[in-house]
Amino acid sequence: MPEIFRSLPKVPYEGPQSKNPLAFKYYDEDRKILGKSMREHLPFAMAWWHNLCATGTDMFGPGTANKSFGAPVGTMAHAKAKVDAGFEFMQKLGIGYFCFHDVDLVPEADTLAETNARLDEITDYIKVKMADTGIRCLWGTANMFSNPRFMNGAGSTNSVDVYCHAAAQIKKALDCTVKLGGRGYVFWGGREGYETLLNTDVKFEQENIAALMRMAVTYGRSIGFTGDFFIEPKPKEPMKHQYDFDAATAIGFLRQYGLDKDFKMNIEANHATLAGHTFQHDLRIAAINGMLGSVDANQGDYLLGWDTDEFPFNVYETTFCMLEVLKAGGLPNGGFNFDAKNRRPSYTYEDMFLAFILGMDAFALGLIKAAQLIEDGRLDAFIKERYASFAGPLGQKIRAGEATLAELAALAVQKGAPALPGSGKQEYLESVVNAVLFGG
């Protein structure tokens, strides 16, 4: 088959001093960091929907990028051309994984039976490419937000017929994920929420969402899926309020409905900031609850109140992300999926490469600096010292759950008014971060 990105070479690592735009400056896949290679720390994935499907269309105008890859759009020939383009792209960038929605892979047909037949055909084609290249599937999912039938959500819909259709899509997407050896399966509740409480039974909808997820787990395990199911939190857009608002909300939902043994979080940077949090916050909340599963690697524009899905370049953000991931012990069934798209004026094939180089380098540099912060030790030492008063007998008794309220009240009376706690030294700690990031 003809080479699609003929003018673009396999991207090499050339180091920080390189001025070659088509070379990595920091992502050296074989470099060892804390005993593991960068490739092991950073299982990067290509998002099929943005990289191979998105043309830059927005609410104000049509697309600017040509993603036909030499075939008529909306046909199975085009679906196969996207496979060819995607695997060539991933090989040239050294990306080991991809992620997909069902309707990213094939155009949706008039009937489920025909759509499923198309998915069978394209996944056969993808499997051949996977065998030839060693590239793997990170996770799959079903698009249950684009089609007008999902205007009120999939699990949260008020229509039992739409609910059944959603179940059918999930079943087939799970079949495809297992067929392609995916390590995870994602639920993003894009329209699982409400526009107004005046027409919404929140309890009814959440119970139905939980039931759909429970059915998915039962079916997935029955066909041999051993990976993690993921929830991807997002507070709003397209709905005014979405039920998986942030990591804490999603974790509470999973525990309420007994789904917490099978599900973890797929944390997206831009979604965390839309919820009024930092990326680091949602990562930390997921990690301390044992539910940090995977990462959607992007960033938002702080001046815009919507999901811009920009390629990450903020090294503070990638450093703090990698600090959380390293301390959590990595992402056993997850990875770093570039759920990111080129800006509308960046419409060439070269721009696609430059964007991934930017994102991969940003996370590689974040990994380097996060490891240096851990090895430096000052942040961890300060936190340990900050809570040192709980290291004594009284603190240990409280931590063990053996103290009583009356006992502590009596001690407080005996001790008198406490001194102020020790300084938080936030400015000092921020200077430590700057010293590690920019100190050479």
C-alpha distance (Angstrom), angle and dihedral (degrees) to the residues before:
residue distance angle dihedral
M1 . . .
P2 3.82 . .
E3 3.78 119.3 .
I4 3.81 107.6 -107.1
F5 3.81 98.7 -162.5
R6 3.80 94.1 41.8
S7 3.79 96.7 154.0
L8 3.79 94.0 49.3
P9 3.82 120.2 79.9
K10 3.78 131.2 -150.9
V11 3.80 104.0 -77.0
P12 3.84 113.2 -112.9
Y13 3.79 131.1 -160.6
E14 3.81 109.3 -112.1
G15 3.81 103.2 162.6
P16 3.81 136.3 -116.4
Q17 3.80 94.9 -58.7
S18 3.81 94.5 58.0
K19 3.79 118.4 112.3
N20 3.80 92.4 -168.4
P21 3.82 105.8 119.1
L22 3.80 90.6 -155.5
A23 3.80 95.2 57.7
F24 3.77 134.2 81.8
K25 3.79 115.2 -110.9
Y26 3.83 98.1 -172.0
Y27 3.80 108.9 7.6
D28 3.80 103.7 93.2
E29 3.79 101.1 163.1
D30 3.81 95.6 -156.6
R31 3.81 97.1 45.6
K32 3.80 111.5 117.1
I33 3.81 118.2 -127.6
L34 3.81 117.6 -179.8
G35 3.79 90.2 -17.3
K36 3.82 98.9 -48.8
S37 3.78 132.9 86.8
M38 3.79 120.8 -107.8
R39 3.78 87.7 -115.1
E40 3.82 89.7 59.2
H41 3.81 94.1 45.1
L42 3.81 93.1 45.6
P43 3.81 113.2 42.4
F44 3.80 94.9 -179.0
A45 3.80 121.0 -159.3
M46 3.80 134.7 -165.3
A47 3.81 116.5 -131.8
W48 3.80 105.2 -132.5
W49 3.82 93.1 -154.7
H50 3.79 99.3 55.9
N51 3.77 101.9 31.9
L52 3.79 100.1 41.1
C53 3.81 102.8 23.5
A54 3.82 111.8 28.9
T55 3.79 114.5 92.5
G56 3.79 100.0 178.3
T57 3.79 96.1 -93.7
D58 3.78 112.4 160.0
M59 3.80 136.4 169.4
F60 3.81 90.4 -85.6
G61 3.79 100.8 49.6
P62 3.80 151.4 -9.8
G63 3.77 126.0 -79.0
T64 3.77 125.6 -73.6
A65 3.82 100.5 -161.7
N66 3.79 124.0 80.3
K67 3.81 108.4 -134.8
S68 3.79 96.4 165.3
F69 3.82 91.2 105.4
G70 3.79 88.8 -155.7
A71 3.82 98.8 -52.8
P72 3.83 134.8 96.9
V73 3.80 108.6 -88.8
G74 3.80 115.3 -118.3
T75 3.81 95.1 31.8
M76 3.79 134.0 103.0
A77 3.80 87.3 -114.2
H78 3.80 86.8 61.7
A79 3.82 90.9 46.8
K80 3.81 89.1 55.9
A81 3.80 91.8 44.5
K82 3.82 88.3 56.2
V83 3.80 89.0 52.7
D84 3.80 90.5 51.2
A85 3.80 91.5 47.3
G86 3.78 94.0 45.1
F87 3.79 96.4 51.3
E88 3.81 92.7 44.6
F89 3.81 88.7 49.6
M90 3.80 93.8 48.8
Q91 3.79 92.8 46.8
K92 3.80 92.7 51.2
L93 3.82 91.4 50.7
G94 3.80 97.1 39.5
I95 3.83 92.6 -119.2
G96 3.79 111.4 161.2
Y97 3.82 102.7 -164.0
F98 3.79 145.5 35.9
C99 3.83 135.0 -159.8
F100 3.80 127.3 -152.0
H101 3.79 148.9 -177.4
D102 3.79 116.5 -141.6
V103 3.82 94.7 -112.9
D104 3.81 91.9 46.4
L105 3.79 87.6 68.3
V106 3.80 99.5 47.7
P107 3.81 138.4 8.9
E108 3.78 110.5 -97.2
A109 3.82 112.0 -108.5
D110 3.81 129.9 -146.0
T111 3.80 91.7 -97.7
L112 3.78 134.8 38.9
A113 3.78 90.4 -126.3
E114 3.81 92.1 57.9
T115 3.82 93.3 43.9
N116 3.80 89.4 50.8
A117 3.79 91.2 49.7
R118 3.80 89.3 52.4
L119 3.81 90.0 50.1
D120 3.81 89.8 51.4
E121 3.79 90.1 52.0
I122 3.79 96.2 47.2
T123 3.80 95.7 44.0
D124 3.82 88.7 52.9
Y125 3.80 87.1 54.4
I126 3.82 92.2 46.4
K127 3.81 91.9 49.9
V128 3.80 90.4 58.4
K129 3.82 90.0 52.2
M130 3.78 91.1 47.7
A131 3.80 91.5 52.1
D132 3.80 91.2 48.8
T133 3.81 96.1 47.8
G134 3.81 107.9 26.3
I135 3.82 89.8 -125.9
R136 3.82 112.3 144.9
C137 3.79 140.1 -156.7
L138 3.81 113.8 -105.9
W139 3.80 96.8 -172.0
G140 3.77 144.1 -27.2
T141 3.78 134.4 -149.0
A142 3.81 142.8 172.0
N143 3.79 123.6 -107.6
M144 3.81 102.5 -126.4
F145 3.78 98.2 159.5
S146 3.82 110.3 57.0
N147 3.79 102.4 62.6
P148 3.83 113.9 79.9
R149 3.81 89.5 -122.5
F150 3.79 87.0 73.9
M151 3.80 95.2 55.5
N152 3.83 88.6 121.9
G153 3.78 95.6 35.7
A154 3.79 133.2 -95.8
G155 3.79 106.8 -99.7
S156 3.80 89.9 21.3
T157 3.80 95.6 48.5
N158 3.80 121.7 127.1
S159 3.84 90.1 -140.5
V160 3.80 119.6 84.4
D161 3.82 89.2 -158.8
V162 3.80 91.8 56.3
Y163 3.81 88.5 46.5
C164 3.81 89.9 55.4
H165 3.81 90.8 48.0
A166 3.81 89.4 52.2
A167 3.80 89.8 51.5
A168 3.81 89.7 52.1
Q169 3.80 92.0 50.8
I170 3.80 92.1 48.9
K171 3.80 91.2 49.1
K172 3.79 92.3 52.8
A173 3.81 93.8 42.6
L174 3.82 88.6 52.4
D175 3.81 89.6 49.1
C176 3.82 89.2 52.8
T177 3.80 93.1 45.3
V178 3.80 92.0 52.1
K179 3.80 91.4 44.1
L180 3.82 89.7 54.1
G181 3.82 93.8 44.1
G182 3.81 95.2 -114.0
R183 3.80 117.0 -174.6
G184 3.81 93.7 -148.0
Y185 3.77 146.5 15.2
V186 3.82 120.7 -142.8
F187 3.78 133.4 -147.2
W188 3.79 112.0 -162.9
G189 3.78 108.3 178.0
G190 3.77 95.9 -149.7
R191 3.79 93.7 163.4
E192 3.81 98.6 15.6
G193 3.78 95.3 117.4
Y194 3.77 139.8 54.1
E195 3.77 145.1 -86.9
T196 3.82 94.7 -154.0
L197 3.79 135.0 6.5
L198 3.82 88.8 -140.1
N199 3.81 90.6 83.2
T200 3.81 101.0 25.4
D201 3.82 134.6 96.8
V202 3.81 98.4 -161.9
K203 3.82 95.9 -174.4
F204 3.83 91.8 49.6
E205 3.81 92.1 49.6
Q206 3.81 95.6 46.5
E207 3.79 91.3 49.0
N208 3.81 90.0 52.0
I209 3.81 92.0 48.3
A210 3.81 90.1 51.2
A211 3.81 91.2 48.6
L212 3.82 90.9 52.2
M213 3.81 91.2 49.8
R214 3.81 91.1 47.6
M215 3.81 90.5 52.2
A216 3.81 89.3 49.5
V217 3.81 91.7 52.9
T218 3.80 92.2 48.3
Y219 3.80 92.5 48.6
G220 3.80 94.6 42.2
R221 3.80 92.9 52.7
S222 3.81 90.3 46.3
I223 3.83 91.6 59.3
G224 3.79 95.0 45.7
F225 3.80 103.4 -92.9
T226 3.81 104.9 154.7
G227 3.81 99.2 168.3
D228 3.78 130.5 93.9
F229 3.76 128.3 -77.9
F230 3.80 110.8 -136.3
I231 3.78 134.8 -154.6
E232 3.80 114.1 -154.1
P233 3.83 107.9 -152.1
K234 3.79 120.8 -141.6
P235 3.81 126.5 159.5
K236 3.80 102.4 -150.7
E237 3.81 145.6 -15.5
P238 2.90 126.6 111.9
M239 3.83 88.9 22.6
K240 3.80 121.1 41.5
H241 3.81 89.1 -124.3
Q242 3.79 125.8 15.7
Y243 3.78 122.4 -162.7
D244 3.83 94.2 -131.1
F245 3.82 89.7 60.9
D246 3.83 97.8 159.2
A247 3.80 140.2 -24.4
A248 3.81 94.6 -79.1
T249 3.82 92.7 49.4
A250 3.81 93.1 47.1
I251 3.81 92.1 47.9
G252 3.80 90.7 50.7
F253 3.82 89.8 50.6
L254 3.81 92.1 50.6
R255 3.78 92.4 49.8
Q256 3.79 93.1 45.9
Y257 3.80 91.5 55.9
G258 3.82 98.9 36.8
L259 3.81 95.9 -110.3
D260 3.81 98.2 118.1
K261 3.81 95.8 99.4
D262 3.81 93.1 62.7
F263 3.82 103.5 31.7
K264 3.79 134.0 71.9
M265 3.80 132.4 172.0
N266 3.80 127.6 -88.5
I267 3.81 98.7 -158.1
E268 3.79 119.0 -156.1
A269 3.79 119.5 -163.6
N270 3.81 95.8 -142.4
H271 3.81 92.5 47.7
A272 3.80 91.5 52.5
T273 3.80 91.7 53.7
L274 3.81 91.1 47.8
A275 3.82 86.6 57.0
G276 3.81 89.7 55.7
H277 3.81 93.7 -104.3
T278 3.76 135.4 109.9
F279 3.79 118.9 -108.2
Q280 3.81 87.1 -115.0
H281 3.81 91.2 55.5
D282 3.80 96.4 58.7
L283 3.81 91.0 42.4
R284 3.81 90.1 52.6
I285 3.81 94.1 47.0
A286 3.80 90.7 50.4
A287 3.81 92.4 45.5
I288 3.82 98.1 49.6
N289 3.80 88.3 51.3
G290 3.80 92.1 51.5
M291 3.80 90.9 -113.9
L292 3.81 106.0 107.8
G293 3.78 100.5 126.2
S294 3.80 112.5 152.2
V295 3.81 143.1 -13.9
D296 3.78 134.2 -127.9
A297 3.79 101.0 -149.0
N298 3.78 112.1 -144.3
Q299 3.79 140.2 95.3
G300 3.77 137.9 -133.7
D301 3.76 132.8 -133.3
Y302 3.81 107.6 -105.6
L303 3.80 90.3 -148.3
L304 3.80 93.3 57.4
G305 3.78 123.1 67.9
W306 3.79 98.4 -146.9
D307 3.77 141.0 71.1
T308 3.79 103.3 -78.3
D309 3.84 95.6 168.7
E310 3.79 94.9 -151.6
F311 3.78 122.7 178.4
P312 3.81 108.0 -99.5
F313 3.78 119.5 -104.2
N314 3.83 102.3 147.1
V315 3.80 102.3 108.5
Y316 3.79 93.1 -168.1
E317 3.81 87.4 61.3
T318 3.80 95.2 45.3
T319 3.82 91.3 46.1
F320 3.80 92.9 51.8
C321 3.82 89.5 45.1
M322 3.78 92.5 53.0
L323 3.80 91.0 44.9
E324 3.82 88.6 59.4
V325 3.81 93.6 43.5
L326 3.81 93.5 48.6
K327 3.79 92.7 48.2
A328 3.81 90.1 48.3
G329 3.80 90.3 55.0
G330 3.80 97.3 -108.6
L331 3.81 133.0 -76.8
P332 3.84 107.9 -64.6
N333 3.83 96.6 -173.6
G334 3.79 97.3 15.1
G335 3.75 141.4 69.7
F336 3.80 145.3 176.9
N337 3.79 108.8 -69.4
F338 3.80 115.3 -169.9
D339 3.79 97.7 -133.6
A340 3.78 85.1 174.9
K341 3.77 136.3 115.2
N342 3.76 136.4 -155.4
R343 3.79 116.4 -101.6
R344 3.79 112.1 -98.3
P345 3.84 94.6 -105.1
S346 3.84 90.0 51.0
Y347 3.79 95.3 77.7
T348 3.83 107.9 143.4
Y349 3.80 130.3 98.6
E350 3.80 88.0 -114.4
D351 3.81 89.0 56.8
M352 3.82 89.0 57.0
F353 3.81 89.5 56.6
L354 3.79 94.4 43.5
A355 3.80 91.2 52.1
F356 3.80 93.7 53.8
I357 3.80 91.5 45.0
L358 3.80 88.2 53.7
G359 3.81 93.1 49.2
M360 3.79 96.5 43.2
D361 3.80 91.9 47.6
A362 3.81 91.6 47.3
F363 3.79 91.5 55.1
A364 3.80 93.0 41.8
L365 3.80 90.3 53.5
G366 3.80 89.1 45.4
L367 3.81 89.3 53.3
I368 3.82 91.6 50.2
K369 3.79 92.9 49.4
A370 3.82 94.7 42.8
A371 3.80 89.7 53.8
Q372 3.81 89.4 49.0
L373 3.82 90.6 51.8
I374 3.80 89.8 52.2
E375 3.81 92.2 47.1
D376 3.81 91.2 45.1
G377 3.80 87.7 58.5
R378 3.81 99.3 -164.6
L379 3.80 95.7 114.0
D380 3.80 94.1 49.6
A381 3.80 92.2 43.2
F382 3.79 91.4 52.2
I383 3.81 93.1 49.9
K384 3.81 91.2 49.1
E385 3.80 91.2 50.6
R386 3.81 92.5 45.1
Y387 3.81 91.0 63.6
A388 3.81 95.4 36.1
S389 3.83 93.2 116.0
F390 3.80 87.7 71.5
A391 3.83 90.7 57.6
G392 3.83 91.8 78.3
P393 3.82 126.3 84.4
L394 3.81 95.0 -88.1
G395 3.79 93.8 48.2
Q396 3.78 91.5 47.0
K397 3.80 90.7 50.4
I398 3.82 89.9 52.7
R399 3.80 91.9 47.0
A400 3.80 91.0 50.4
G401 3.79 91.3 53.7
E402 3.80 92.5 -117.6
A403 3.81 99.3 116.9
T404 3.81 123.1 93.1
L405 3.77 129.0 -142.3
A406 3.82 91.5 -121.5
E407 3.80 91.5 50.8
L408 3.81 92.8 51.5
A409 3.80 91.8 45.1
A410 3.83 90.8 53.9
L411 3.80 90.8 49.1
A412 3.81 90.7 50.3
V413 3.79 90.8 54.0
Q414 3.81 90.6 48.0
K415 3.82 94.4 47.4
G416 3.79 97.1 44.9
A417 3.79 126.0 -147.6
P418 3.82 111.1 -11.5
A419 3.78 123.5 -123.9
L420 3.78 118.5 -111.4
P421 3.82 113.1 -80.2
G422 3.79 116.4 -103.2
S423 3.79 118.4 -78.8
G424 3.80 116.7 -81.7
K425 3.83 89.8 -141.7
Q426 3.80 92.3 -156.1
E427 3.79 93.0 161.1
Y428 3.81 91.6 51.4
L429 3.80 91.6 50.1
E430 3.79 91.3 49.0
S431 3.80 88.3 52.3
V432 3.81 88.7 53.3
V433 3.80 89.4 54.3
N434 3.81 90.6 49.9
A435 3.80 91.5 47.7
V436 3.80 91.1 53.7
L437 3.80 94.3 43.3
F438 3.79 97.5 44.8
G439 3.78 106.5 15.9
G440 3.76 94.9 97.4
